[in-house]
Amino acid sequence: MDYARGLVDYINSSPTPYHAVDTTKSMLISDGFKELSEKETWDLENNKKYFVTRNGSSLIAFKTCDFNAGIGIAAAHTDSPCLRIKPISNRESEGYIQIGVELYGGLIAHSWFDRDLSIAGRVYVKEGDKFVSKLLKIDKPLLKIPSLAIHLDRTVNQKFEFDKETRMIPIVGQTHLCKDSEDSKLSEEEFQSVEHVIKRHNRSLIELIAKELNVDPLLIEDFELLLFDHQKATIGGLNDEFVFGARQDNLVSCYAATKALIESENKGFPLISLFDHEEIGSLSAQGADSSFLPDVLRRITRDKYFEVMAKSFIASVDAAHSVHPNYKEFHENNHKPVMNKGPVIKVNANQKYLTNSPGIVLFKNIAKQANIPLQLIVGKNNAPIGSTLGKFIAGQLGIVTLDAGVSCLSMHSIRECTGALDVGLFTILLKSFFENFDEMNNRIA
């Protein structure tokens, strides 16, 4: 349960991928990991701990225990489906101040209605002749996407379908209660290649952001801001068996992998890679389908790259679907994972998941060493399933890959549910993977 409580703190500190990376960095630095820069030459030493970030939203960390060993990789993702503020977001309707938002990833859209929402992300601020990135998290309920009252539409309890462009515009305030101030102090003679944020967004919102960061609003150059559920993650259930909270797909895996790396004994060559943009296909400069991990692996292995890759292994760790008691017909009869009964190995013949027999043999024996029960899942032939980032890394590196994760209900909703015990079981499994992978892998022909 200590791991579950740690996960709750991790989620509450990580409303965006930028915050997730920052929270992970703090955990690593506290354990003595040294930060590297892609802009510099690396002089790696044996029995040291390092990490590197890209774009502030992806991170790779590793221990140099044995440069001759295969690398045991646990890969997860930092992003989750959400709403992002549009580049020009200023909206008003019927006396309400609204914020234009863009849907990111495959979110369950209706779950965002009637929630207490706030804003977080990164803001670029001008400091002298430099432009500095600052993390923002407004810790108060700020926005809401209100439902239409049932008195005005008696069909609302039927299948909830709506226009996501016109019906999902959150309200943030009322025009008559905002300060009636001039549009901006920007000189009309000053050339702006793109209009300043004060003109593209609501002025009161910009002033609130500036106040949170303790900067002049005119020094804000641009930002990437996301809406998040202000209600904090928590442990619940009759026997504290559940974790209720946002973004558990895939912060559970990010947290478990980071804790496992920190707590693992110095054996083999353990590495975690936490990527942005999985929810939209992984193809970006910092996604799993980018050069980030291959670049880092080439720096680590130098002239032994091909030999090391041939004896390495990827555990692609992402959320799995728990059997749903109200929709059990959506699950294959013999493959119904239950929360708090152990991590789930995901299998798909069409390679949505890349698990194969060598991977299962390796993982079940590693789990046996740690006394961790495992479950198996495969989708129905007449129903769609999800996919994840493992196939992109495996395709680039040619490394044997297994897909696994913690089972979850309400996946891609604004509030998800996982098993509190599974958090610890999964962390201990990944710790065993880091410590025993190389020895176990050498036993598989």
C-alpha positions in Angstrom: 0.0 0.0 0.0 3.0 2.3 0.4 3.4 2.2 -3.4 -0.3 3.1 -3.9 0.1 6.1 -1.6 3.2 7.1 -3.5 1.3 6.8 -6.8 -1.4 9.1 -5.5 1.2 11.8 -4.7 2.8 11.2 -8.1 -0.5 11.7 -9.9 -1.4 14.8 -8.0 1.9 16.4 -8.8 1.7 15.5 -12.5 -1.3 17.2 -14.3 0.7 17.3 -17.6 3.5 15.4 -19.3 5.8 18.3 -18.4 5.0 17.9 -14.7 5.2 14.1 -14.9 8.8 14.5 -16.2 9.6 17.1 -13.6 8.2 14.9 -10.8 10.2 11.9 -12.1 13.4 14.1 -12.3 12.9 15.0 -8.6 12.7 11.4 -7.6 15.8 10.5 -9.6 17.9 13.4 -8.4 17.0 12.6 -4.8 18.4 9.1 -5.4 21.7 10.5 -6.9 21.0 10.3 -10.6 22.9 12.8 -12.7 21.3 14.8 -15.5 22.8 14.6 -19.0 22.2 16.9 -22.0 21.8 15.8 -25.6 23.7 18.9 -26.6 26.9 17.7 -24.9 29.3 14.7 -25.2 28.6 12.0 -22.6 31.5 10.5 -20.6 29.6 7.7 -18.9 31.2 5.9 -15.9 30.5 2.4 -14.7 28.2 1.9 -11.7 26.6 5.4 -12.1 23.1 6.7 -12.5 22.0 9.0 -15.3 18.9 10.6 -16.9 18.2 12.8 -19.9 15.1 14.6 -21.1 13.8 15.8 -24.4 11.2 18.6 -24.8 10.6 18.5 -21.1 7.9 15.9 -21.7 10.0 12.7 -22.3 12.7 11.1 -20.1 15.2 8.3 -20.2 17.0 7.1 -17.1 19.5 4.2 -16.6 22.1 2.6 -14.4 25.5 1.7 -15.8 25.8 -1.5 -13.8 27.3 -3.7 -16.6 28.2 -2.3 -20.1 28.5 -5.8 -21.4 25.0 -6.9 -20.4 21.8 -6.7 -22.4 19.7 -3.7 -21.6 16.4 -4.3 -19.8 14.1 -1.5 -21.0 10.8 -0.5 -19.4 8.9 1.9 -21.7 5.9 3.9 -20.7 4.2 7.2 -21.7 3.7 10.5 -19.9 0.7 11.8 -21.8 -3.0 11.2 -21.3 -6.2 12.2 -23.3 -7.2 15.7 -22.3 -8.3 19.1 -23.5 -5.7 21.6 -24.6 -6.2 25.4 -24.9 -6.2 26.5 -28.5 -3.6 29.1 -29.8 -6.4 31.7 -30.1 -8.8 30.8 -27.2 -10.7 34.0 -26.4 -14.4 33.3 -26.6 -17.5 35.0 -25.2 -21.2 33.9 -25.3 -24.3 35.1 -23.5 -22.2 37.0 -21.0 -19.9 34.1 -20.2 -16.1 34.1 -20.8 -15.2 30.8 -22.5 -11.9 29.1 -23.5 -11.5 27.5 -26.8 -10.1 24.0 -26.4 -8.8 21.2 -28.7 -9.3 17.5 -28.0 -6.1 15.5 -27.5 -6.1 11.8 -27.8 -9.1 9.4 -27.6 -10.7 10.8 -24.5 -14.2 9.8 -23.2 -15.5 13.2 -23.9 -18.7 13.2 -21.9 -16.7 12.4 -18.7 -15.3 16.0 -18.8 -18.7 17.6 -18.3 -19.6 19.0 -14.9 -16.1 18.5 -13.5 -14.1 21.1 -11.6 -11.3 21.8 -14.1 -8.1 23.8 -13.9 -5.1 24.6 -16.1 -1.5 23.4 -16.1 1.4 23.2 -18.5 4.4 25.2 -19.5 4.8 28.9 -20.2 7.6 30.6 -22.0 8.6 33.9 -20.4 11.1 36.5 -21.6 13.9 37.0 -19.1 16.4 39.6 -20.4 17.4 38.3 -23.8 16.4 34.7 -23.1 13.1 32.8 -23.2 12.7 30.6 -20.2 10.2 27.7 -19.8 8.2 27.7 -16.5 5.8 25.1 -15.2 2.3 26.3 -14.3 -0.3 24.6 -12.2 -3.2 26.6 -11.1 -4.4 24.9 -7.9 -8.0 26.0 -7.9 -11.2 25.1 -9.7 -11.2 27.4 -12.7 -13.4 26.1 -15.5 -16.4 23.9 -16.1 -18.2 22.4 -19.1 -21.8 22.5 -18.0 -24.3 19.9 -19.0 -27.7 21.0 -20.3 -30.4 20.6 -17.7 -32.7 17.6 -18.3 -35.7 19.9 -18.2 -34.5 21.4 -21.5 -33.7 18.1 -23.1 -35.5 15.0 -22.0 -33.2 12.8 -24.2 -30.0 13.5 -22.2 -30.0 10.1 -20.6 -30.0 8.4 -24.0 -26.7 7.8 -25.7 -24.8 10.9 -25.1 -23.6 12.3 -28.4 -22.8 15.9 -29.1 -20.8 18.3 -31.3 -17.3 18.3 -29.7 -16.5 21.7 -31.4 -19.5 23.6 -30.2 -20.6 21.8 -27.0 -17.3 21.3 -25.3 -16.3 24.9 -24.7 -15.7 25.4 -21.0 -16.8 28.6 -19.1 -14.1 30.3 -17.0 -16.0 33.4 -15.8 -18.5 36.2 -16.6 -17.8 39.3 -18.6 -19.6 41.7 -16.3 -17.4 40.7 -13.4 -14.1 41.1 -15.2 -12.1 44.2 -15.1 -13.0 46.6 -17.9 -9.4 47.3 -18.9 -7.7 48.3 -22.1 -7.0 45.5 -24.5 -3.2 45.6 -23.9 -0.3 47.9 -23.2 1.4 46.7 -26.3 2.4 49.5 -28.7 0.4 49.4 -31.9 3.6 50.5 -33.7 5.5 47.5 -32.4 5.6 44.7 -35.1 4.2 41.3 -33.9 4.7 38.4 -36.3 2.0 36.6 -34.2 -0.4 38.5 -32.0 0.7 38.7 -28.3 -1.0 36.2 -25.9 -2.9 39.1 -24.3 -4.7 39.6 -27.6 -5.2 35.9 -28.4 -6.5 34.9 -25.0 -8.7 36.3 -22.4 -6.9 39.1 -20.6 -8.0 38.1 -17.1 -6.7 34.6 -17.8 -3.3 35.9 -18.8 -3.2 38.1 -15.7 -4.0 35.0 -13.6 -1.2 33.0 -15.2 1.2 35.9 -14.8 0.3 36.2 -11.1 0.9 32.5 -10.6 4.3 32.8 -12.1 5.1 36.1 -10.6 5.9 37.7 -13.9 4.7 40.7 -16.0 1.9 39.6 -18.4 3.7 41.3 -21.2 6.7 39.0 -20.7 4.7 35.9 -21.5 5.7 34.8 -25.0 3.6 31.7 -25.5 2.4 28.5 -23.7 1.1 25.0 -24.0 -1.6 24.6 -21.4 -3.9 21.7 -20.7 -7.1 21.3 -18.7 -7.0 18.8 -15.8 -9.4 17.5 -13.2 -8.9 19.5 -10.0 -10.2 16.7 -7.8 -7.2 14.9 -6.4 -6.4 11.2 -6.8 -7.1 9.2 -3.7 -7.3 5.6 -2.4 -10.9 4.3 -1.9 -13.1 1.3 -1.7 -14.4 -0.8 1.2 -10.9 -2.2 1.9 -8.8 0.6 0.3 -8.6 -1.7 -2.8 -8.9 1.1 -5.4 -7.0 4.1 -6.6 -9.4 6.7 -8.0 -7.9 9.5 -10.1 -7.0 11.0 -13.4 -4.2 10.0 -15.9 -3.6 6.6 -14.4 -3.1 5.5 -18.0 -0.2 5.8 -18.0 1.2 7.4 -14.9 0.8 4.1 -13.0 3.5 2.6 -15.3 5.7 5.8 -15.2 5.7 5.7 -11.4 6.2 1.9 -11.1 9.1 1.9 -13.6 10.8 4.9 -11.9 10.4 3.4 -8.4 11.6 0.0 -9.7 14.7 1.5 -11.3 15.5 3.5 -8.1 15.1 0.5 -5.8 16.7 -2.2 -8.0 20.1 -3.6 -7.0 23.0 -2.8 -9.3 22.7 -5.7 -11.7 22.7 -5.8 -15.5 21.8 -2.6 -17.3 18.3 -1.3 -16.4 16.7 1.6 -18.3 13.4 3.3 -18.3 12.0 5.4 -21.2 9.0 7.6 -20.6 7.6 9.1 -23.8 5.2 11.8 -24.7 2.5 11.6 -27.5 1.6 7.9 -27.2 -2.1 8.8 -27.2 -1.8 10.4 -30.6 0.4 7.8 -32.3 3.9 8.4 -30.9 5.3 10.1 -34.0 7.0 13.2 -32.8 10.5 14.4 -31.9 10.0 13.1 -28.4 7.6 10.2 -29.0 8.3 6.5 -29.0 8.4 6.6 -32.8 11.3 9.1 -32.7 15.1 8.9 -32.5 15.2 9.6 -28.8 15.7 6.1 -27.5 17.9 4.9 -30.4 20.0 8.0 -30.0 20.5 7.4 -26.2 21.2 3.7 -26.8 23.9 4.5 -29.4 25.6 6.9 -27.0 25.5 4.2 -24.3 26.7 1.2 -26.3 29.1 3.0 -28.7 30.8 0.4 -30.9 28.9 -2.5 -29.2 25.4 -1.3 -30.3 24.4 -4.2 -32.5 25.6 -6.9 -30.1 23.9 -5.2 -27.1 20.6 -4.7 -28.9 20.6 -8.4 -29.9 20.6 -9.4 -26.2 18.3 -6.7 -24.9 14.6 -6.7 -24.0 11.7 -4.2 -23.9 8.9 -4.4 -21.4 6.3 -2.0 -22.9 4.3 -1.1 -19.8 0.8 0.4 -20.3 -2.6 0.1 -18.8 -4.7 -3.0 -19.5 -8.5 -3.4 -19.5 -9.9 -4.9 -16.3 -13.0 -7.0 -16.8 -16.0 -4.7 -16.4 -18.8 -6.2 -14.2 -21.5 -4.3 -16.1 -20.1 -4.9 -19.6 -18.6 -8.4 -19.3 -19.7 -9.3 -22.9 -17.0 -7.0 -24.2 -14.3 -9.4 -22.8 -13.1 -12.7 -24.2 -14.4 -15.4 -21.9 -11.1 -16.9 -20.9 -9.2 -13.7 -20.6 -10.8 -11.4 -18.0 -8.2 -9.7 -15.9 -9.4 -8.7 -12.4 -7.9 -5.8 -10.5 -5.6 -6.6 -7.5 -4.8 -10.1 -8.9 -1.5 -9.1 -10.5 -0.1 -7.4 -13.6 -1.5 -8.3 -17.0 0.5 -9.7 -20.0 -1.2 -8.4 -23.2 -1.3 -10.7 -26.3 -2.5 -10.0 -29.8 -1.9 -12.2 -32.9 -2.1 -9.1 -35.2 0.8 -7.4 -33.3 -1.2 -4.7 -31.6 0.8 -6.1 -28.7 4.1 -7.7 -29.4 4.2 -10.4 -26.7 5.5 -13.8 -27.9 6.6 -17.0 -26.3 10.2 -16.0 -25.4 8.8 -12.9 -23.7 6.3 -14.8 -21.7 8.8 -17.4 -20.7 11.2 -14.6 -19.5 8.5 -12.6 -17.7 6.8 -15.5 -16.0 10.1 -16.7 -14.5 11.0 -13.3 -13.4 7.6 -13.0 -11.8 8.1 -16.4 -10.1 11.3 -15.2 -8.5 9.5 -12.3 -7.0 6.3 -14.3 -6.1 4.2 -12.0 -8.3 1.0 -13.5 -9.9 0.4 -12.7 -13.6 -2.8 -12.6 -15.7 -3.2 -12.8 -19.5 -5.5 -10.8 -21.8 -6.4 -11.2 -25.4 -9.2 -9.3 -27.2 -12.3 -10.8 -28.9 -12.2 -11.5 -32.6 -15.3 -9.4 -33.2 -14.3 -6.3 -31.1 -11.5 -3.7 -31.4 -8.7 -3.4 -28.9 -6.2 -0.7 -28.1 -2.5 -0.5 -28.9 0.6 1.1 -27.4 4.1 2.2 -28.0 6.0 -1.1 -27.8 5.6 -1.8 -31.5 7.3 1.5 -32.5 10.4 0.8 -30.4 10.6 -2.8 -31.4 10.3 -1.9 -35.0 13.2 0.6 -34.8 15.5 -1.5 -32.6 14.7 -5.1 -33.4 14.5 -6.0 -29.8 12.2 -8.8 -28.3 9.3 -7.0 -26.7 6.5 -7.9 -24.3 3.4 -5.8 -23.5 2.2 -5.7 -19.9 0.5 -3.4 -17.4 -1.9 -2.9 -14.5 -5.6 -3.5 -15.2 -7.8 -0.5 -15.2 -11.5 0.5 -15.3 -12.8 3.7 -17.1 -9.7 3.9 -19.2 -9.5 7.3 -21.0 -12.1 8.8 -18.8 -11.3 11.9 -16.8 -11.4 9.7 -13.7 -9.9 6.2 -13.9 -9.7 3.3 -11.4 -6.9 0.8 -10.8 -6.2 -1.7 -8.0 -4.2 -0.3 -5.1 -2.4 -3.6 -4.5 -1.5 -3.9 -8.2 0.6 -0.8 -8.0 3.0 -2.5 -5.6 2.9 -5.8 -7.4 3.8 -4.2 -10.7 6.6 -2.2 -9.1 8.1 -5.3 -7.5 7.8 -7.2 -10.8 9.6 -4.4 -12.7 12.3 -4.3 -10.0 12.8 -8.1 -10.4 12.9 -7.5 -14.2 15.7 -5.0 -13.8 17.7 -7.2 -11.4 17.2 -10.6 -13.1 16.6 -9.9 -16.8 20.1 -10.4 -18.1 20.7 -13.7 -16.2 17.3 -15.1 -17.2 17.6 -13.9 -20.8 20.8 -15.9 -21.2 18.9 -19.1 -20.3 16.4 -18.7 -23.2 17.6 -20.3 -26.4 
